[in-house]
């Protein structure tokens, strides 16, 4: 039987940085309650690491935030 090597973490999986909801709230300036609401409505993915322990990936948090479009200089009256 031929064995295949398992891919190493650095080459196969993207790097994730999991933090608590409270840490993500401090990072974004949002409340923990708002982040929990976003997890509940599916806007943000939460990862359960135990019966009460929930973590979020900071990359997911960054993707959740969208820039506000601004008017171009030519559109201002």
PDB file of N, CA, C and O in Angstrom, chain B, residues numbered from 101:
ATOM      1  N   UNK B 101       0.840  -1.177   0.000  1.00  0.00           N
ATOM      2  CA  UNK B 101       0.000   0.000   0.000  1.00  0.00           C
ATOM      3  C   UNK B 101       0.888   1.245   0.000  1.00  0.00           C
ATOM      4  O   UNK B 101       1.799   1.376   0.817  1.00  0.00           O
ATOM      5  N   UNK B 102       0.609   2.134  -0.912  1.00  0.00           N
ATOM      6  CA  UNK B 102       1.400   3.358  -1.038  1.00  0.00           C
ATOM      7  C   UNK B 102       0.832   4.440  -0.122  1.00  0.00           C
ATOM      8  O   UNK B 102      -0.372   4.697  -0.107  1.00  0.00           O
ATOM      9  N   UNK B 103       1.704   5.051   0.622  1.00  0.00           N
ATOM     10  CA  UNK B 103       1.273   6.124   1.523  1.00  0.00           C
ATOM     11  C   UNK B 103       1.532   7.469   0.867  1.00  0.00           C
ATOM     12  O   UNK B 103       2.569   7.695   0.244  1.00  0.00           O
ATOM     13  N   UNK B 104       0.573   8.341   1.023  1.00  0.00           N
ATOM     14  CA  UNK B 104       0.775   9.700   0.519  1.00  0.00           C
ATOM     15  C   UNK B 104       1.001  10.615   1.705  1.00  0.00           C
ATOM     16  O   UNK B 104       0.386  10.472   2.761  1.00  0.00           O
ATOM     17  N   UNK B 105       1.877  11.530   1.502  1.00  0.00           N
ATOM     18  CA  UNK B 105       2.189  12.462   2.582  1.00  0.00           C
ATOM     19  C   UNK B 105       1.028  13.433   2.770  1.00  0.00           C
ATOM     20  O   UNK B 105       0.429  13.902   1.803  1.00  0.00           O
ATOM     21  N   UNK B 106       0.730  13.717   4.010  1.00  0.00           N
ATOM     22  CA  UNK B 106      -0.299  14.705   4.301  1.00  0.00           C
ATOM     23  C   UNK B 106       0.244  16.094   4.007  1.00  0.00           C
ATOM     24  O   UNK B 106       1.413  16.368   4.279  1.00  0.00           O
ATOM     25  N   UNK B 107      -0.566  16.954   3.468  1.00  0.00           N
ATOM     26  CA  UNK B 107      -0.083  18.314   3.205  1.00  0.00           C
ATOM     27  C   UNK B 107       0.232  19.025   4.517  1.00  0.00           C
ATOM     28  O   UNK B 107      -0.431  18.822   5.533  1.00  0.00           O
ATOM     29  N   UNK B 108       1.239  19.844   4.465  1.00  0.00           N
ATOM     30  CA  UNK B 108       1.580  20.607   5.667  1.00  0.00           C
ATOM     31  C   UNK B 108       0.651  21.790   5.797  1.00  0.00           C
ATOM     32  O   UNK B 108       0.082  22.249   4.807  1.00  0.00           O
ATOM     33  N   UNK B 109       0.494  22.280   6.992  1.00  0.00           N
ATOM     34  CA  UNK B 109      -0.428  23.379   7.253  1.00  0.00           C
ATOM     35  C   UNK B 109      -0.063  24.622   6.446  1.00  0.00           C
ATOM     36  O   UNK B 109      -0.951  25.326   5.965  1.00  0.00           O
ATOM     37  N   UNK B 110       1.209  24.895   6.294  1.00  0.00           N
ATOM     38  CA  UNK B 110       1.613  26.119   5.601  1.00  0.00           C
ATOM     39  C   UNK B 110       1.318  26.077   4.106  1.00  0.00           C
ATOM     40  O   UNK B 110       1.163  27.128   3.485  1.00  0.00           O
ATOM     41  N   UNK B 111       1.237  24.889   3.514  1.00  0.00           N
ATOM     42  CA  UNK B 111       1.011  24.814   2.077  1.00  0.00           C
ATOM     43  C   UNK B 111      -0.434  24.497   1.717  1.00  0.00           C
ATOM     44  O   UNK B 111      -0.863  24.819   0.609  1.00  0.00           O
ATOM     45  N   UNK B 112      -1.198  23.880   2.607  1.00  0.00           N
ATOM     46  CA  UNK B 112      -2.519  23.407   2.228  1.00  0.00           C
ATOM     47  C   UNK B 112      -3.657  24.261   2.781  1.00  0.00           C
ATOM     48  O   UNK B 112      -4.649  24.485   2.088  1.00  0.00           O
ATOM     49  N   UNK B 113      -3.533  24.721   3.971  1.00  0.00           N
ATOM     50  CA  UNK B 113      -4.631  25.427   4.607  1.00  0.00           C
ATOM     51  C   UNK B 113      -4.325  26.918   4.754  1.00  0.00           C
ATOM     52  O   UNK B 113      -3.186  27.296   5.031  1.00  0.00           O
ATOM     53  N   UNK B 114      -5.329  27.752   4.570  1.00  0.00           N
ATOM     54  CA  UNK B 114      -5.090  29.176   4.792  1.00  0.00           C
ATOM     55  C   UNK B 114      -4.861  29.448   6.275  1.00  0.00           C
ATOM     56  O   UNK B 114      -5.389  28.744   7.136  1.00  0.00           O
ATOM     57  N   UNK B 115      -4.089  30.447   6.553  1.00  0.00           N
ATOM     58  CA  UNK B 115      -3.835  30.813   7.940  1.00  0.00           C
ATOM     59  C   UNK B 115      -5.064  31.500   8.498  1.00  0.00           C
ATOM     60  O   UNK B 115      -5.613  32.410   7.877  1.00  0.00           O
ATOM     61  N   UNK B 116      -5.486  31.070   9.650  1.00  0.00           N
ATOM     62  CA  UNK B 116      -6.642  31.674  10.307  1.00  0.00           C
ATOM     63  C   UNK B 116      -6.203  32.234  11.645  1.00  0.00           C
ATOM     64  O   UNK B 116      -5.315  31.696  12.307  1.00  0.00           O
ATOM     65  N   UNK B 117      -6.833  33.305  12.019  1.00  0.00           N
ATOM     66  CA  UNK B 117      -6.539  33.933  13.302  1.00  0.00           C
ATOM     67  C   UNK B 117      -7.850  34.042  14.066  1.00  0.00           C
ATOM     68  O   UNK B 117      -8.615  34.987  13.874  1.00  0.00           O
ATOM     69  N   UNK B 118      -8.103  33.062  14.937  1.00  0.00           N
ATOM     70  CA  UNK B 118      -9.336  33.036  15.702  1.00  0.00           C
ATOM     71  C   UNK B 118      -9.205  33.859  16.973  1.00  0.00           C
ATOM     72  O   UNK B 118      -8.200  33.785  17.680  1.00  0.00           O
ATOM     73  N   UNK B 119     -10.229  34.639  17.250  1.00  0.00           N
ATOM     74  CA  UNK B 119     -10.268  35.447  18.462  1.00  0.00           C
ATOM     75  C   UNK B 119     -11.649  35.320  19.087  1.00  0.00           C
ATOM     76  O   UNK B 119     -12.595  34.875  18.437  1.00  0.00           O
ATOM     77  N   UNK B 120     -11.757  35.709  20.339  1.00  0.00           N
ATOM     78  CA  UNK B 120     -13.057  35.692  21.007  1.00  0.00           C
ATOM     79  C   UNK B 120     -13.943  36.800  20.447  1.00  0.00           C
ATOM     80  O   UNK B 120     -13.465  37.719  19.782  1.00  0.00           O
ATOM     81  N   UNK B 121     -15.214  36.699  20.723  1.00  0.00           N
ATOM     82  CA  UNK B 121     -16.145  37.722  20.269  1.00  0.00           C
ATOM     83  C   UNK B 121     -15.786  39.067  20.910  1.00  0.00           C
ATOM     84  O   UNK B 121     -15.874  40.110  20.262  1.00  0.00           O
ATOM     85  N   UNK B 122     -15.390  39.040  22.159  1.00  0.00           N
ATOM     86  CA  UNK B 122     -15.013  40.276  22.843  1.00  0.00           C
ATOM     87  C   UNK B 122     -13.777  40.906  22.207  1.00  0.00           C
ATOM     88  O   UNK B 122     -13.714  42.127  22.063  1.00  0.00           O
ATOM     89  N   UNK B 123     -12.802  40.097  21.826  1.00  0.00           N
ATOM     90  CA  UNK B 123     -11.605  40.621  21.163  1.00  0.00           C
ATOM     91  C   UNK B 123     -11.958  41.187  19.786  1.00  0.00           C
ATOM     92  O   UNK B 123     -11.432  42.227  19.387  1.00  0.00           O
ATOM     93  N   UNK B 124     -12.844  40.507  19.063  1.00  0.00           N
ATOM     94  CA  UNK B 124     -13.274  41.001  17.751  1.00  0.00           C
ATOM     95  C   UNK B 124     -14.058  42.303  17.907  1.00  0.00           C
ATOM     96  O   UNK B 124     -13.955  43.194  17.064  1.00  0.00           O
ATOM     97  N   UNK B 125     -14.831  42.414  18.970  1.00  0.00           N
ATOM     98  CA  UNK B 125     -15.581  43.647  19.225  1.00  0.00           C
ATOM     99  C   UNK B 125     -14.629  44.804  19.480  1.00  0.00           C
ATOM    100  O   UNK B 125     -14.840  45.908  18.976  1.00  0.00           O
ATOM    101  N   UNK B 126     -13.596  44.563  20.248  1.00  0.00           N
ATOM    102  CA  UNK B 126     -12.598  45.609  20.509  1.00  0.00           C
ATOM    103  C   UNK B 126     -11.858  45.980  19.223  1.00  0.00           C
ATOM    104  O   UNK B 126     -11.577  47.154  18.983  1.00  0.00           O
ATOM    105  N   UNK B 127     -11.546  44.990  18.406  1.00  0.00           N
ATOM    106  CA  UNK B 127     -10.835  45.194  17.141  1.00  0.00           C
ATOM    107  C   UNK B 127     -11.640  46.082  16.188  1.00  0.00           C
ATOM    108  O   UNK B 127     -11.080  46.951  15.520  1.00  0.00           O
ATOM    109  N   UNK B 128     -12.971  45.856  16.130  1.00  0.00           N
ATOM    110  CA  UNK B 128     -13.812  46.583  15.178  1.00  0.00           C
ATOM    111  C   UNK B 128     -14.455  47.836  15.743  1.00  0.00           C
ATOM    112  O   UNK B 128     -14.881  48.709  14.987  1.00  0.00           O
ATOM    113  N   UNK B 129     -14.531  47.933  17.059  1.00  0.00           N
ATOM    114  CA  UNK B 129     -15.259  49.040  17.665  1.00  0.00           C
ATOM    115  C   UNK B 129     -16.753  48.779  17.741  1.00  0.00           C
ATOM    116  O   UNK B 129     -17.522  49.672  18.098  1.00  0.00           O
ATOM    117  N   UNK B 130     -17.171  47.565  17.411  1.00  0.00           N
ATOM    118  CA  UNK B 130     -18.572  47.172  17.521  1.00  0.00           C
ATOM    119  C   UNK B 130     -18.794  46.522  18.881  1.00  0.00           C
ATOM    120  O   UNK B 130     -17.838  46.181  19.579  1.00  0.00           O
ATOM    121  N   UNK B 131     -20.039  46.355  19.245  1.00  0.00           N
ATOM    122  CA  UNK B 131     -20.311  45.673  20.510  1.00  0.00           C
ATOM    123  C   UNK B 131     -20.303  44.162  20.286  1.00  0.00           C
ATOM    124  O   UNK B 131     -20.512  43.685  19.170  1.00  0.00           O
ATOM    125  N   UNK B 132     -20.058  43.420  21.363  1.00  0.00           N
ATOM    126  CA  UNK B 132     -20.104  41.961  21.287  1.00  0.00           C
ATOM    127  C   UNK B 132     -21.508  41.506  20.906  1.00  0.00           C
ATOM    128  O   UNK B 132     -21.671  40.516  20.192  1.00  0.00           O
ATOM    129  N   UNK B 133     -22.514  42.223  21.377  1.00  0.00           N
ATOM    130  CA  UNK B 133     -23.899  41.881  21.050  1.00  0.00           C
ATOM    131  C   UNK B 133     -24.149  41.998  19.542  1.00  0.00           C
ATOM    132  O   UNK B 133     -24.828  41.152  18.961  1.00  0.00           O
ATOM    133  N   UNK B 134     -23.612  43.027  18.917  1.00  0.00           N
ATOM    134  CA  UNK B 134     -23.752  43.193  17.464  1.00  0.00           C
ATOM    135  C   UNK B 134     -23.093  42.035  16.727  1.00  0.00           C
ATOM    136  O   UNK B 134     -23.663  41.508  15.772  1.00  0.00           O
ATOM    137  N   UNK B 135     -21.902  41.635  17.155  1.00  0.00           N
ATOM    138  CA  UNK B 135     -21.216  40.517  16.499  1.00  0.00           C
ATOM    139  C   UNK B 135     -21.996  39.219  16.688  1.00  0.00           C
ATOM    140  O   UNK B 135     -22.065  38.404  15.768  1.00  0.00           O
ATOM    141  N   UNK B 136     -22.580  39.017  17.857  1.00  0.00           N
ATOM    142  CA  UNK B 136     -23.403  37.829  18.084  1.00  0.00           C
ATOM    143  C   UNK B 136     -24.628  37.845  17.168  1.00  0.00           C
ATOM    144  O   UNK B 136     -25.042  36.801  16.662  1.00  0.00           O
ATOM    145  N   UNK B 137     -25.206  39.027  16.958  1.00  0.00           N
ATOM    146  CA  UNK B 137     -26.340  39.153  16.029  1.00  0.00           C
ATOM    147  C   UNK B 137     -25.915  38.802  14.606  1.00  0.00           C
ATOM    148  O   UNK B 137     -26.659  38.143  13.880  1.00  0.00           O
ATOM    149  N   UNK B 138     -24.725  39.238  14.207  1.00  0.00           N
ATOM    150  CA  UNK B 138     -24.223  38.936  12.868  1.00  0.00           C
ATOM    151  C   UNK B 138     -23.974  37.439  12.696  1.00  0.00           C
ATOM    152  O   UNK B 138     -24.187  36.894  11.613  1.00  0.00           O
ATOM    153  N   UNK B 139     -23.526  36.774  13.758  1.00  0.00           N
ATOM    154  CA  UNK B 139     -23.360  35.320  13.704  1.00  0.00           C
ATOM    155  C   UNK B 139     -24.738  34.668  13.558  1.00  0.00           C
ATOM    156  O   UNK B 139     -24.903  33.739  12.767  1.00  0.00           O
ATOM    157  N   UNK B 140     -25.718  35.147  14.312  1.00  0.00           N
ATOM    158  CA  UNK B 140     -27.070  34.578  14.265  1.00  0.00           C
ATOM    159  C   UNK B 140     -27.729  34.758  12.903  1.00  0.00           C
ATOM    160  O   UNK B 140     -28.448  33.873  12.440  1.00  0.00           O
ATOM    161  N   UNK B 141     -27.485  35.918  12.246  1.00  0.00           N
ATOM    162  CA  UNK B 141     -28.134  36.145  10.943  1.00  0.00           C
ATOM    163  C   UNK B 141     -27.306  35.623   9.766  1.00  0.00           C
ATOM    164  O   UNK B 141     -27.730  35.739   8.616  1.00  0.00           O
ATOM    165  N   UNK B 142     -26.134  35.051  10.040  1.00  0.00           N
ATOM    166  CA  UNK B 142     -25.328  34.442   8.991  1.00  0.00           C
ATOM    167  C   UNK B 142     -24.350  35.381   8.300  1.00  0.00           C
ATOM    168  O   UNK B 142     -23.625  34.959   7.399  1.00  0.00           O
ATOM    169  N   UNK B 143     -24.318  36.643   8.704  1.00  0.00           N
ATOM    170  CA  UNK B 143     -23.382  37.599   8.112  1.00  0.00           C
ATOM    171  C   UNK B 143     -21.942  37.281   8.494  1.00  0.00           C
ATOM    172  O   UNK B 143     -21.019  37.524   7.715  1.00  0.00           O
ATOM    173  N   UNK B 144     -21.753  36.741   9.686  1.00  0.00           N
ATOM    174  CA  UNK B 144     -20.427  36.408  10.218  1.00  0.00           C
ATOM    175  C   UNK B 144     -20.453  34.951  10.656  1.00  0.00           C
ATOM    176  O   UNK B 144     -21.420  34.503  11.272  1.00  0.00           O
ATOM    177  N   UNK B 145     -19.402  34.213  10.343  1.00  0.00           N
ATOM    178  CA  UNK B 145     -19.320  32.814  10.747  1.00  0.00           C
ATOM    179  C   UNK B 145     -18.687  32.717  12.116  1.00  0.00           C
ATOM    180  O   UNK B 145     -17.600  33.247  12.349  1.00  0.00           O
ATOM    181  N   UNK B 146     -19.368  32.040  13.017  1.00  0.00           N
ATOM    182  CA  UNK B 146     -18.832  31.759  14.345  1.00  0.00           C
ATOM    183  C   UNK B 146     -18.378  30.309  14.400  1.00  0.00           C
ATOM    184  O   UNK B 146     -18.971  29.446  13.754  1.00  0.00           O
ATOM    185  N   UNK B 147     -17.345  30.043  15.158  1.00  0.00           N
ATOM    186  CA  UNK B 147     -16.804  28.701  15.296  1.00  0.00           C
ATOM    187  C   UNK B 147     -16.879  28.298  16.754  1.00  0.00           C
ATOM    188  O   UNK B 147     -16.292  28.950  17.618  1.00  0.00           O
ATOM    189  N   UNK B 148     -17.600  27.227  17.027  1.00  0.00           N
ATOM    190  CA  UNK B 148     -17.735  26.755  18.397  1.00  0.00           C
ATOM    191  C   UNK B 148     -16.543  25.872  18.741  1.00  0.00           C
ATOM    192  O   UNK B 148     -16.211  24.939  18.010  1.00  0.00           O
ATOM    193  N   UNK B 149     -15.911  26.183  19.861  1.00  0.00           N
ATOM    194  CA  UNK B 149     -14.746  25.424  20.307  1.00  0.00           C
ATOM    195  C   UNK B 149     -15.024  24.749  21.646  1.00  0.00           C
ATOM    196  O   UNK B 149     -14.092  24.352  22.345  1.00  0.00           O
ATOM    197  N   UNK B 150     -16.263  24.622  21.996  1.00  0.00           N
ATOM    198  CA  UNK B 150     -16.687  24.007  23.249  1.00  0.00           C
ATOM    199  C   UNK B 150     -18.143  24.365  23.470  1.00  0.00           C
ATOM    200  O   UNK B 150     -18.742  25.046  22.638  1.00  0.00           O
ATOM    201  N   UNK B 151     -18.720  23.923  24.567  1.00  0.00           N
ATOM    202  CA  UNK B 151     -20.145  24.189  24.781  1.00  0.00           C
ATOM    203  C   UNK B 151     -20.487  25.677  24.865  1.00  0.00           C
ATOM    204  O   UNK B 151     -21.584  26.078  24.474  1.00  0.00           O
ATOM    205  N   UNK B 152     -19.574  26.491  25.363  1.00  0.00           N
ATOM    206  CA  UNK B 152     -19.839  27.921  25.493  1.00  0.00           C
ATOM    207  C   UNK B 152     -18.825  28.798  24.779  1.00  0.00           C
ATOM    208  O   UNK B 152     -19.012  30.011  24.681  1.00  0.00           O
ATOM    209  N   UNK B 153     -17.762  28.202  24.284  1.00  0.00           N
ATOM    210  CA  UNK B 153     -16.655  28.960  23.706  1.00  0.00           C
ATOM    211  C   UNK B 153     -16.876  29.181  22.214  1.00  0.00           C
ATOM    212  O   UNK B 153     -16.917  28.222  21.444  1.00  0.00           O
ATOM    213  N   UNK B 154     -17.017  30.439  21.802  1.00  0.00           N
ATOM    214  CA  UNK B 154     -17.232  30.786  20.392  1.00  0.00           C
ATOM    215  C   UNK B 154     -16.082  31.680  19.948  1.00  0.00           C
ATOM    216  O   UNK B 154     -15.683  32.596  20.667  1.00  0.00           O
ATOM    217  N   UNK B 155     -15.558  31.411  18.773  1.00  0.00           N
ATOM    218  CA  UNK B 155     -14.480  32.202  18.189  1.00  0.00           C
ATOM    219  C   UNK B 155     -14.900  32.655  16.799  1.00  0.00           C
ATOM    220  O   UNK B 155     -15.753  32.040  16.160  1.00  0.00           O
ATOM    221  N   UNK B 156     -14.286  33.741  16.344  1.00  0.00           N
ATOM    222  CA  UNK B 156     -14.479  34.225  14.981  1.00  0.00           C
ATOM    223  C   UNK B 156     -13.109  34.410  14.356  1.00  0.00           C
ATOM    224  O   UNK B 156     -12.120  34.663  15.044  1.00  0.00           O
ATOM    225  N   UNK B 157     -13.071  34.280  13.046  1.00  0.00           N
ATOM    226  CA  UNK B 157     -11.839  34.484  12.292  1.00  0.00           C
ATOM    227  C   UNK B 157     -11.756  35.968  11.936  1.00  0.00           C
ATOM    228  O   UNK B 157     -12.707  36.521  11.384  1.00  0.00           O
ATOM    229  N   UNK B 158     -10.632  36.621  12.244  1.00  0.00           N
ATOM    230  CA  UNK B 158     -10.502  38.048  11.957  1.00  0.00           C
ATOM    231  C   UNK B 158     -10.651  38.353  10.468  1.00  0.00           C
ATOM    232  O   UNK B 158     -11.133  39.428  10.114  1.00  0.00           O
ATOM    233  N   UNK B 159     -10.250  37.438   9.590  1.00  0.00           N
ATOM    234  CA  UNK B 159     -10.436  37.654   8.157  1.00  0.00           C
ATOM    235  C   UNK B 159     -11.926  37.717   7.822  1.00  0.00           C
ATOM    236  O   UNK B 159     -12.335  38.512   6.976  1.00  0.00           O
ATOM    237  N   UNK B 160     -12.742  36.884   8.480  1.00  0.00           N
ATOM    238  CA  UNK B 160     -14.192  36.930   8.280  1.00  0.00           C
ATOM    239  C   UNK B 160     -14.770  38.246   8.798  1.00  0.00           C
ATOM    240  O   UNK B 160     -15.678  38.817   8.196  1.00  0.00           O
ATOM    241  N   UNK B 161     -14.238  38.711   9.908  1.00  0.00           N
ATOM    242  CA  UNK B 161     -14.689  39.987  10.474  1.00  0.00           C
ATOM    243  C   UNK B 161     -14.373  41.121   9.500  1.00  0.00           C
ATOM    244  O   UNK B 161     -15.211  41.991   9.259  1.00  0.00           O
ATOM    245  N   UNK B 162     -13.164  41.109   8.943  1.00  0.00           N
ATOM    246  CA  UNK B 162     -12.783  42.144   7.974  1.00  0.00           C
ATOM    247  C   UNK B 162     -13.674  42.109   6.735  1.00  0.00           C
ATOM    248  O   UNK B 162     -14.058  43.157   6.215  1.00  0.00           O
ATOM    249  N   UNK B 163     -14.006  40.901   6.257  1.00  0.00           N
ATOM    250  CA  UNK B 163     -14.879  40.778   5.083  1.00  0.00           C
ATOM    251  C   UNK B 163     -16.298  41.251   5.372  1.00  0.00           C
ATOM    252  O   UNK B 163     -16.989  41.725   4.470  1.00  0.00           O
ATOM    253  N   UNK B 164     -16.735  41.126   6.619  1.00  0.00           N
ATOM    254  CA  UNK B 164     -18.075  41.559   6.996  1.00  0.00           C
ATOM    255  C   UNK B 164     -18.217  43.080   6.870  1.00  0.00           C
ATOM    256  O   UNK B 164     -19.289  43.583   6.534  1.00  0.00           O
ATOM    257  N   UNK B 165     -17.143  43.795   7.139  1.00  0.00           N
ATOM    258  CA  UNK B 165     -17.176  45.256   7.073  1.00  0.00           C
ATOM    259  C   UNK B 165     -16.979  45.699   5.631  1.00  0.00           C
ATOM    260  O   UNK B 165     -16.057  45.245   4.952  1.00  0.00           O
ATOM    261  N   UNK B 166     -17.844  46.581   5.174  1.00  0.00           N
ATOM    262  CA  UNK B 166     -17.759  47.071   3.794  1.00  0.00           C
ATOM    263  C   UNK B 166     -17.570  48.577   3.807  1.00  0.00           C
ATOM    264  O   UNK B 166     -18.139  49.260   4.659  1.00  0.00           O
ATOM    265  N   UNK B 167     -16.788  49.105   2.886  1.00  0.00           N
ATOM    266  CA  UNK B 167     -16.611  50.558   2.814  1.00  0.00           C
ATOM    267  C   UNK B 167     -17.896  51.231   2.347  1.00  0.00           C
ATOM    268  O   UNK B 167     -18.680  50.656   1.591  1.00  0.00           O
ATOM    269  N   UNK B 168     -18.091  52.441   2.805  1.00  0.00           N
ATOM    270  CA  UNK B 168     -19.238  53.231   2.377  1.00  0.00           C
ATOM    271  C   UNK B 168     -18.844  53.949   1.092  1.00  0.00           C
ATOM    272  O   UNK B 168     -17.825  54.639   1.059  1.00  0.00           O
ATOM    273  N   UNK B 169     -19.644  53.794   0.023  1.00  0.00           N
ATOM    274  CA  UNK B 169     -19.304  54.479  -1.218  1.00  0.00           C
ATOM    275  C   UNK B 169     -19.436  55.996  -1.042  1.00  0.00           C
ATOM    276  O   UNK B 169     -20.340  56.487  -0.365  1.00  0.00           O
ATOM    277  N   UNK B 170     -18.531  56.701  -1.656  1.00  0.00           N
ATOM    278  CA  UNK B 170     -18.567  58.170  -1.588  1.00  0.00           C
ATOM    279  C   UNK B 170     -18.823  58.737  -2.971  1.00  0.00           C
ATOM    280  O   UNK B 170     -18.543  58.098  -3.985  1.00  0.00           O
ATOM    281  N   UNK B 171     -19.350  59.926  -2.993  1.00  0.00           N
ATOM    282  CA  UNK B 171     -19.586  60.609  -4.274  1.00  0.00           C
ATOM    283  C   UNK B 171     -18.233  61.054  -4.835  1.00  0.00           C
ATOM    284  O   UNK B 171     -17.346  61.471  -4.090  1.00  0.00           O
ATOM    285  N   UNK B 172     -18.096  60.961  -6.125  1.00  0.00           N
ATOM    286  CA  UNK B 172     -16.873  61.444  -6.738  1.00  0.00           C
ATOM    287  C   UNK B 172     -16.866  62.971  -6.731  1.00  0.00           C
ATOM    288  O   UNK B 172     -17.921  63.587  -6.579  1.00  0.00           O
ATOM    289  N   UNK B 173     -15.721  63.580  -6.889  1.00  0.00           N
ATOM    290  CA  UNK B 173     -15.600  65.042  -6.817  1.00  0.00           C
ATOM    291  C   UNK B 173     -16.449  65.732  -7.874  1.00  0.00           C
ATOM    292  O   UNK B 173     -16.920  66.845  -7.637  1.00  0.00           O
ATOM    293  N   UNK B 174     -16.661  65.120  -9.021  1.00  0.00           N
ATOM    294  CA  UNK B 174     -17.428  65.724 -10.093  1.00  0.00           C
ATOM    295  C   UNK B 174     -18.942  65.735  -9.851  1.00  0.00           C
ATOM    296  O   UNK B 174     -19.673  66.492 -10.490  1.00  0.00           O
ATOM    297  N   UNK B 175     -19.416  64.867  -8.899  1.00  0.00           N
ATOM    298  CA  UNK B 175     -20.854  64.778  -8.636  1.00  0.00           C
ATOM    299  C   UNK B 175     -21.343  65.758  -7.595  1.00  0.00           C
ATOM    300  O   UNK B 175     -22.552  65.900  -7.409  1.00  0.00           O
ATOM    301  N   UNK B 176     -20.448  66.434  -6.914  1.00  0.00           N
ATOM    302  CA  UNK B 176     -20.841  67.349  -5.844  1.00  0.00           C
ATOM    303  C   UNK B 176     -21.361  68.652  -6.460  1.00  0.00           C
ATOM    304  O   UNK B 176     -20.716  69.232  -7.333  1.00  0.00           O
ATOM    305  N   UNK B 177     -22.511  69.100  -6.009  1.00  0.00           N
ATOM    306  CA  UNK B 177     -23.107  70.336  -6.580  1.00  0.00           C
ATOM    307  C   UNK B 177     -22.631  71.572  -5.862  1.00  0.00           C
ATOM    308  O   UNK B 177     -23.031  72.682  -6.212  1.00  0.00           O
TER     309      UNK B 177
END
